[in-house]
Amino acid sequence: MRLSDIGYKEIINLADGGRYGQLADSELLFEPATGQIRALLIPQGQSRLGLFRHNSDYMQLPWNSIKKIGEDIIVLDTSATCSY
């Protein structure tokens, strides 16, 4: 599966039913040594200029919190793994 195949899927949190937008709106955090995806960085609100973001403007969700990638949505569970 390619990232472009799942980019427009909606991200839903199993823990509280929260919606985090589409994967295409997120950033990915990689492990430098292996190139594996470590976490999703979900945008939180808009920056003042609407163009630039800072690390504090993101919610970090571990990649291993993804439980299922379905046809239209990505289900993750942040009940025990969420990092803000």
MDTraj code that builds the backbone (N, CA, C; nanometers):
import mdtraj as md
import numpy as np

residues = "MET ARG LEU SER ASP ILE GLY TYR LYS GLU ILE ILE ASN LEU ALA ASP GLY GLY ARG TYR GLY GLN LEU ALA ASP SER GLU LEU LEU PHE GLU PRO ALA THR GLY GLN ILE ARG ALA LEU LEU ILE PRO GLN GLY GLN SER ARG LEU GLY LEU PHE ARG HIS ASN SER ASP TYR MET GLN LEU PRO TRP ASN SER ILE LYS LYS ILE GLY GLU ASP ILE ILE VAL LEU ASP THR SER ALA THR CYS SER TYR".split()
xyz = np.array([
    [0.0852, -0.1177, 0.0000],
    [0.0000, 0.0000, 0.0000],
    [0.0898, 0.1241, 0.0000],
    [0.0561, 0.2202, -0.0813],
    [0.1319, 0.3443, -0.0889],
    [0.0644, 0.4521, -0.0048],
    [0.1450, 0.5465, 0.0414],
    [0.0913, 0.6565, 0.1201],
    [-0.0122, 0.7349, 0.0399],
    [0.0088, 0.7496, -0.0893],
    [-0.0869, 0.8215, -0.1731],
    [-0.2226, 0.7503, -0.1796],
    [-0.2251, 0.6202, -0.1548],
    [-0.3500, 0.5435, -0.1546],
    [-0.4347, 0.5712, -0.0312],
    [-0.3718, 0.6148, 0.0782],
    [-0.4464, 0.6355, 0.2024],
    [-0.4522, 0.7819, 0.2450],
    [-0.3931, 0.8708, 0.1672],
    [-0.3812, 1.0113, 0.2049],
    [-0.5120, 1.0822, 0.2331],
    [-0.6189, 1.0460, 0.1647],
    [-0.7455, 1.1180, 0.1819],
    [-0.8453, 1.0440, 0.2697],
    [-0.7964, 0.9493, 0.3450],
    [-0.8830, 0.8801, 0.4418],
    [-0.8941, 0.9640, 0.5688],
    [-1.0135, 0.9631, 0.6265],
    [-1.0410, 1.0362, 0.7510],
    [-0.9799, 0.9609, 0.8689],
    [-0.9187, 1.0333, 0.9618],
    [-0.8592, 0.9736, 1.0817],
    [-0.9597, 0.9862, 1.1964],
    [-0.9997, 0.8722, 1.2533],
    [-1.0980, 0.8667, 1.3612],
    [-1.0351, 0.7996, 1.4829],
    [-1.0588, 0.8578, 1.6013],
    [-1.0063, 0.8033, 1.7258],
    [-1.1094, 0.7103, 1.7891],
    [-1.0745, 0.5852, 1.8062],
    [-1.1622, 0.4857, 1.8680],
    [-1.1916, 0.5190, 2.0137],
    [-1.0966, 0.5816, 2.0823],
    [-1.1109, 0.6099, 2.2253],
    [-1.2252, 0.7065, 2.2546],
    [-1.2413, 0.8104, 2.1722],
    [-1.3453, 0.9102, 2.2014],
    [-1.4310, 0.9490, 2.0800],
    [-1.4093, 0.8840, 1.9666],
    [-1.4860, 0.9155, 1.8464],
    [-1.4422, 1.0439, 1.7781],
    [-1.3325, 1.1029, 1.8263],
    [-1.2838, 1.2282, 1.7690],
    [-1.2381, 1.2126, 1.6255],
    [-1.2554, 1.3200, 1.5484],
    [-1.2124, 1.3219, 1.4090],
    [-1.0909, 1.4139, 1.3991],
    [-0.9852, 1.3660, 1.3350],
    [-0.8615, 1.4411, 1.3235],
    [-0.8322, 1.4871, 1.1818],
    [-0.9309, 1.4856, 1.0954],
    [-0.9094, 1.5280, 0.9576],
    [-0.8550, 1.4145, 0.8728],
    [-0.7967, 1.4508, 0.7607],
    [-0.7443, 1.3522, 0.6675],
    [-0.5946, 1.3332, 0.6875],
    [-0.5484, 1.2155, 0.6540],
    [-0.4068, 1.1848, 0.6665],
    [-0.3221, 1.2810, 0.5840],
    [-0.3727, 1.3250, 0.4697],
    [-0.2980, 1.4169, 0.3826],
    [-0.2692, 1.5506, 0.4512],
    [-0.3471, 1.5873, 0.5532],
    [-0.3265, 1.7126, 0.6258],
    [-0.2224, 1.6983, 0.7365],
    [-0.1773, 1.5782, 0.7607],
    [-0.0846, 1.5484, 0.8695],
    [0.0589, 1.5423, 0.8191],
    [0.1513, 1.5468, 0.9138],
    [0.2930, 1.5250, 0.8856],
    [0.3289, 1.3877, 0.9417],
    [0.4351, 1.3299, 0.8915],
    [0.4822, 1.2014, 0.9407],
    [0.6183, 1.2200, 1.0067],
    [0.6377, 1.1529, 1.1178],
    [0.7648, 1.1556, 1.1900],
    [0.8329, 1.0204, 1.1663],
    [0.9539, 1.0234, 1.1104],
    [1.0254, 0.9018, 1.0747],
    [1.1377, 0.8711, 1.1730],
    [1.1697, 0.7437, 1.1859],
    [1.2870, 0.6983, 1.2610],
    [1.4064, 0.7144, 1.1676],
    [1.5021, 0.8018, 1.2028],
    [1.6136, 0.8302, 1.1113],
    [1.6958, 0.7068, 1.0723],
    [1.7186, 0.6172, 1.1652],
    [1.8052, 0.5024, 1.1376],
    [1.7412, 0.4004, 1.0441],
    [1.6085, 0.3839, 1.0531],
    [1.5415, 0.2784, 0.9764],
    [1.4491, 0.3303, 0.8665],
    [1.4069, 0.4556, 0.8771],
    [1.3126, 0.5106, 0.7798],
    [1.1681, 0.4718, 0.8076],
    [1.1441, 0.4022, 0.9178],
    [1.0077, 0.3624, 0.9530],
    [0.9317, 0.4819, 1.0094],
    [0.8000, 0.4821, 0.9874],
    [0.7152, 0.5888, 1.0408],
    [0.6987, 0.5666, 1.1899],
    [0.7292, 0.6706, 1.2714],
    [0.7136, 0.6616, 1.4175],
    [0.5812, 0.7180, 1.4641],
    [0.5362, 0.8296, 1.4023],
    [0.4161, 0.8962, 1.4525],
    [0.3524, 0.9825, 1.3445],
    [0.2253, 1.0102, 1.3661],
    [0.1532, 1.1102, 1.2878],
    [0.1573, 1.2406, 1.3647],
    [0.1788, 1.3505, 1.2964],
    [0.1719, 1.4818, 1.3584],
    [0.0478, 1.5487, 1.3016],
    [-0.0573, 1.5551, 1.3851],
    [-0.1873, 1.6063, 1.3438],
    [-0.1924, 1.7561, 1.3715],
    [-0.2237, 1.8384, 1.2710],
    [-0.2309, 1.9835, 1.2939],
    [-0.3391, 2.0201, 1.3942],
    [-0.3093, 2.1161, 1.4794],
    [-0.4057, 2.1661, 1.5778],
    [-0.4263, 2.3143, 1.5528],
    [-0.5411, 2.3536, 1.5011],
    [-0.5699, 2.4946, 1.4778],
    [-0.4850, 2.5527, 1.3668],
    [-0.4866, 2.6834, 1.3519],
    [-0.4096, 2.7542, 1.2508],
    [-0.3007, 2.8366, 1.3177],
    [-0.1894, 2.8511, 1.2512],
    [-0.0874, 2.9419, 1.3007],
    [-0.1323, 3.0842, 1.2709],
    [-0.0651, 3.1823, 1.3261],
    [-0.1058, 3.3209, 1.3074],
    [-0.1107, 3.3623, 1.1619],
    [-0.0142, 3.3188, 1.0843],
    [-0.0102, 3.3554, 0.9437],
    [-0.0860, 3.2564, 0.8562],
    [-0.1241, 3.1427, 0.9144],
    [-0.1935, 3.0412, 0.8380],
    [-0.1012, 2.9639, 0.7447],
    [0.0285, 2.9952, 0.7456],
    [0.1225, 2.9296, 0.6556],
    [0.2236, 2.8432, 0.7289],
    [0.2738, 2.8917, 0.8398],
    [0.3807, 2.8230, 0.9107],
    [0.3289, 2.7659, 1.0419],
    [0.3785, 2.6483, 1.0763],
    [0.3397, 2.5838, 1.2017],
    [0.4649, 2.5586, 1.2839],
    [0.4442, 2.5463, 1.4132],
    [0.5516, 2.5100, 1.5047],
    [0.5184, 2.3738, 1.5620],
    [0.6153, 2.3047, 1.6193],
    [0.5917, 2.1720, 1.6756],
    [0.4788, 2.1711, 1.7774],
    [0.4585, 2.2817, 1.8499],
    [0.3531, 2.2862, 1.9508],
    [0.2147, 2.2919, 1.8886],
    [0.2073, 2.3161, 1.7572],
    [0.0800, 2.3218, 1.6875],
    [0.0336, 2.1849, 1.6402],
    [0.1050, 2.0799, 1.6789],
    [0.0726, 1.9449, 1.6360],
    [0.0455, 1.8543, 1.7560],
    [-0.0427, 1.7580, 1.7354],
    [-0.0637, 1.6513, 1.8316],
    [0.0088, 1.5287, 1.7751],
    [0.0951, 1.4694, 1.8537],
    [0.1722, 1.3542, 1.8080],
    [0.1001, 1.2259, 1.8459],
    [0.0691, 1.1442, 1.7457],
    [0.0018, 1.0169, 1.7671],
    [0.0919, 0.9049, 1.7163],
    [0.1312, 0.8120, 1.8011],
    [0.2201, 0.7036, 1.7582],
    [0.1597, 0.6224, 1.6432],
    [0.2422, 0.5883, 1.5475],
    [0.1967, 0.5111, 1.4314],
    [0.1369, 0.3782, 1.4752],
    [0.1898, 0.3196, 1.5822],
    [0.1375, 0.1906, 1.6279],
    [0.0014, 0.2026, 1.6960],
    [-0.0531, 0.3245, 1.7104],
    [-0.1886, 0.3394, 1.7641],
    [-0.2936, 0.3156, 1.6563],
    [-0.2515, 0.3021, 1.5297],
    [-0.3459, 0.2715, 1.4211],
    [-0.3917, 0.1276, 1.4368],
    [-0.5226, 0.1102, 1.4443],
    [-0.5802, -0.0229, 1.4622],
    [-0.6298, -0.0819, 1.3312],
    [-0.6796, 0.0041, 1.2403],
    [-0.7364, -0.0467, 1.1155],
    [-0.7336, 0.0633, 1.0104],
    [-0.6951, 0.0280, 0.8906],
    [-0.7064, 0.1180, 0.7759],
    [-0.8147, 0.0592, 0.6875],
    [-0.9304, 0.1266, 0.6870],
    [-1.0445, 0.0791, 0.6114],
    [-1.0541, 0.1455, 0.4755],
    [-1.1661, 0.1237, 0.4094],
    [-1.1875, 0.1784, 0.2755],
    [-1.1933, 0.3306, 0.2769],
    [-1.2567, 0.3892, 0.3805],
    [-1.2742, 0.5346, 0.3865],
    [-1.2088, 0.6013, 0.5061],
    [-1.1765, 0.5240, 0.6099],
    [-1.1244, 0.5843, 0.7329],
    [-1.0037, 0.5072, 0.7867],
    [-0.9295, 0.5772, 0.8715],
    [-0.8204, 0.5170, 0.9479],
    [-0.8630, 0.5244, 1.0943],
    [-0.8721, 0.4088, 1.1595],
    [-0.9134, 0.4025, 1.2993],
    [-0.7899, 0.3861, 1.3852],
    [-0.7773, 0.4749, 1.4850],
    [-0.6682, 0.4617, 1.5797],
    [-0.7221, 0.4712, 1.7205],
    [-0.6444, 0.4216, 1.8146],
    [-0.6849, 0.4223, 1.9550],
    [-0.5776, 0.4929, 2.0356],
    [-0.6106, 0.6102, 2.0866],
    [-0.5148, 0.6902, 2.1617],
    [-0.5334, 0.6802, 2.3127],
    [-0.6163, 0.5872, 2.3561],
    [-0.6495, 0.5797, 2.4986],
    [-0.5264, 0.5620, 2.5874],
    [-0.4222, 0.4956, 2.5402],
    [-0.3050, 0.4726, 2.6247],
    [-0.1757, 0.5257, 2.5647],
    [-0.1816, 0.5797, 2.4421],
    [-0.0568, 0.6132, 2.3752],
    [-0.0470, 0.7576, 2.3277],
    [-0.1396, 0.8425, 2.3641],
    [-0.1418, 0.9781, 2.3103],
    [-0.0354, 1.0676, 2.3725],
    [0.0323, 1.1460, 2.2894],
    [0.1352, 1.2403, 2.3339],
    [0.1034, 1.3772, 2.2777],
    [0.0871, 1.4762, 2.3653],
    [0.0511, 1.6120, 2.3197],
    [0.1680, 1.7054, 2.3320],
])
top = md.Topology()
chain = top.add_chain()
for i, resn in enumerate(residues, 1):
    res = top.add_residue(resn, chain, resSeq=i)
    for name in ("N", "CA", "C"):
        top.add_atom(name, md.element.get_by_symbol(name[0]), res)
traj = md.Trajectory(xyz[None], top)
